[in-house]
Amino acid sequence: MSLRPREAHDGPLPRRTEAFDEEVLAGGGVNHVVRVGATVRRPAGRWTPAVHALLEHLAAVGFAGAPASHGLDAEGREVLDFLPGQVPNYPLPGYARSDDALLAVGVLLRDYHDATVGFVSPSDADWYFPPRSPVEVICHGDVAPYNCVFRDGRPVAFIDFDTVHPGPRIWDVAYAAYRFVPLSGSRGEEGVSSVGEQARRLRLFADAYRLGGFDRSVLAGTVRARLGHLVRHMRDQADAGNEAFAGHVAQGHDALYRADAEYVARHQALFQAALAAPSAGG
């Protein structure tokens, strides 16, 4: 399930609006996102100035795996580069489930995190999610296939930076592992494999990211904590009147996340054993 819209386009050309030269981009249904030429226009929020400051930093340090920001348009929407490529959604295509894609996502996420280390947050930064301790990097907050641009079967960029916030690396790594391994039970439409295969792929992802020893020891537990945080956020937003999140709750998405957290808990010893084997990384 995608919680966010896609800022790159996969498949047939989207519908073109009559009033403006805009193409509506398909996606997760939380935001209305359109393409205008070589740019994407998205609703701005209180967090947008901090997000744009981060994107400007990423461009300045040479990280190519994110869209550049171009301020706001006349309608108050944020303006970002359109990144050509494929952005998969569920059920995931084969290229997004391959070991090569998993390894490349681990490398891309590590490169992104490393690129944020020198970022100095604006003094008035207002993030979508509050900072989490310990602050090591700027977490993306929603690293998943539906927020990843693929070209020739390989992930090359992340999109939808609304949920970025300062925090520990493991907070992002855990959710990315949940989505890309994936660490789930019996949802066959998402390409879920056996628990043994999941343990193998979890180790591949951790190695590709060059995850350190302590973070390996808490990875499975952090996946559970991350899913709990997501469920609480969904329900809080639904209770506050957010129709998109209310729809997700009505469809039972929160129950699926709780079931996945229980699944990870049942197999936590196996996952941790796979992660604990000696590694050249870290």
C-alpha positions, 0 to 999 in steps of 0.5 A: 500500500502506498501512502504517498503519490508518485512523482515519476510516471510508469505506464500509459500517459496520465490524464491531461486536465483541460484547464491547464497543461497539466498531467495528473500523476497516479499514486497513493491518493494522499496528495494531488500531484501533477506534472507540468513539463519537466516539473512536478507540482505538489501541495505545500505544507508547513514542512516544505521550507525545511524539505527544500532546504534539504533538497538544495543541500543534496544538490550542492553536495552532488547527490543525484538521487533526489529531485531538485526544488524550484520554490513555489508556483503561483498557486502555492504548490511546490515545484520539483524536477520530474524524474523520468523512470518507473515508480512501482506500486503493488503488486510489485513487478519482478524488477523491483523484487530482485536481489540486484534491486535490493542491493542497489536500494541499500547502497542508494539509502546509505549514499542519501544518509551520508549526503545529509550528514553535513546538512544544517537544519534551518533554525525555524525548521518545521518537519512533518514528523518531529526529530527522533533521537539520536539525530544522525542523519535526515531520515527520508521517512517513507523509503519504499518502492512507491517512492523510488524511481527505477531505470533499467530495473535499478533504483536511481532516486528517491521521491516524495520527501515530505516526511523527512526529519532528523533521526537515527539511520536505523529508523529509515533502514528498518522501514526500507527493509520492511518494504523491500525485503519485504518483511511480511506474512502471507500477502502474496500479491506483494511478492512475499517469500518464505521466512528463510528467504526473507532472512537471507534478503534482510542480510543482503540489504544490511550488508549493502547499506554497510549497517553497523553491529549495534544497528544490526542488533536492533533492526528487527525490533526497530521494524516493529517500532516503526510499524507501530509508529505508522499505525498510530500516525494513520489513526491519528490522521484519520481521527483528525478528519484526514479523508485519505488516511481514514480511507486507509484505516477503513480498508484495514491497512492498519490491521495489516501493519499490526499483523506484520509487526506480530510476524516480525516478532515471531521470527525475530530470532531468525532475522537477528541470527541472519544479521549477526553473522560476520560481515565485511561492512559496518 
